[in-house]
Amino acid sequence: MKAEGFVIQNERQRTPAQRALSSFVTLVAWMLWLYLWLPVITLVAWLAGLRTAWVELSAEAYANQTSDLLSILGYALVCAVVFASWAYYNQARFAHSTRRRQGPAAVTLVEEALALDVDPREAQAMRTQQHSTLVFDKSARPVVRRSSDHAPEPA
C-alpha cells in the first residue's frame, strides 16, 4: 500500500456518504475535546471573576436599574464603531494593492533551491510568479506548475 494513501485524501473521490460520515465523526471529536476542556475553562472564568460579574449584573436587586446595562451596551457600541472604522480605513487604504511592501528575503535564492531540490532558475521563476503551484511526482520530487502552464511534466 502506498504511504500517501494515509496522508493525502482526495475529497472528490469520496462518496457523499463517506464525506458526511467523516464530517459527523469530526464534529463528535471536536465536541468531546471541548467537553474535556470544560473544567479548565470554568476554573479560568471563575478566577477571572466572570461568574461574580454575571451574578451582579443579573441580580434581582438591580432588575429595575437599566442604566448600568445601557452604559455597558453604549461602551460596546463605541468599541464596535471604532473597530469597524479601523477596518474600513484599512480596506480603503490597502484594497487595490496586491502586496505589502517587500522586506528583505527571509531565505536566499540558493537556500530555497536547495530546500525544494530544484534548479536555481526554477526557484527564481517561482519567486517572480504571482501564483505558482508546487506538485510532487511519484518519487516525491517537486514539479512547479505556473499559472500559465497547463499541466506539469513529471520527471
N, C-alpha and C positions, 0 to 999 in steps of 0.2 A: 504494500500500500504506500502511496506517495505521502511524504511528510506534509506537503502544502494542503492536503485534504483536511488536516486537522486545524490549520491556521486560517486559511482563506476560504470564505464561504461566498459563493456567488448567489446573491439574493434572487436573481431572476430565474435560476434553475430550480428553485424550491417551489413546491405546490402551495396554494393558498392555505391549505390546512396546516402544512408544516410551518408557514410563516405565522399563522395565528397561534399555534401551539408554542412556538418559540417566544412570541410576544407575551403570551399568558405566563409562561414559566419565568420570563424576565420580570414581569410585574410582581409575581408572587415572591421572587427572590428579593426584589427591592423592598417590598412591604415587610418581609421577615427581617431584613437588615435594619430597616428603620425601627421596627419593633424592638429589636435588641438594643438599640441606642436610646430608647425612651427613658430609662432610669438616669442615664448620664445627662440627657437634655433637661429632665426635670430637676436634677440637682443643680445644674448650672443656672437655670431660670430661677430657682428658689434662692440661690446665693446672690443672684443679681437683683433680687427684690421684685421680680415681676409679679409674684403672687400677691405680695403686700400692695403693690400699686393697683392691681386688679380689684382687690377687696376694698381698698379705699375709694376707688372711682365708682364702684358699683354698690357701695353700702347703702342701706335703706335710709340712713340719716341724711344722706346727701341726694336722695332721689329727686327732690324738688328743685335742687340747685343745678341749673344747666349752664351757668356761666363758666364753670371750670371746664366742662366738656366742650363748650363753644370756643373757649380760648385755645384749647388743645387742637380742635379742628381748624381754627384760624392759623395756628402755627404750622400745622401740616399743610394747609393750602399755600401759605407763603413759601414753604420749602419746595412744594411741588412746582410752583411758578418759577422759583429760582432755578431749579434743576432743568425744567423744560426750556427756559430761556437759554441756559447754557448749552443745551443740546441743539437747539435751533441755531444758535450762534455758530457752533462748530460745524453744523451741517452746511450753513451758508458759506462758511469760510473754506471748508475742505471738499465741498460737493463735486467740484469739477476737476480736482487734481487726482491723478491716477496713483501717485505715490507720494510719500512724505519725503523730506529731504534725505538725500543719500549720505549716510555716515561712512566712516571707514569700514572696509570689508572685514568681517569677523574672521573669515577664513581666506587664505590666499588661494589663488587660482591653482597652484601646484598641489596644495593640500586637498582641495576639492577634487581635482582629477585623480589623485591617489586614493582618496576615500571612496569614490564612485567607481574606480577602476576603469576610467575612460581616458581617451586621448585629451591632452590639454586644449586642443582646438575645439573638441566637443564640449568640454566644460565651459569654455569661453562662449560658445554658441548658446549654451543653456543660460548663462548669465545675461546675455543680451536679449533673449526672448522674453516677452511679457508672460506668455503661457507656454509651458512645456510639461509633458507628462513623462515620467520615468517608469518604464515597464521592465520586467525581467524575463529573460528567455529561460529555457528548460534547465540550463546549467547555472542559473542564478546570477547571470551577468547582466548588468543594466543595459538597456537599449533605450535611447531617447526618442520620443515621438514629439515632434514640434507641432504647433498648431497648424502649420501649412502642410505637414505630412499627412498622408492618408493612412498608412499602416507601416509599422516598423519591420525591418528585415531582421529577424532573429538570427544570431550567429550560430 
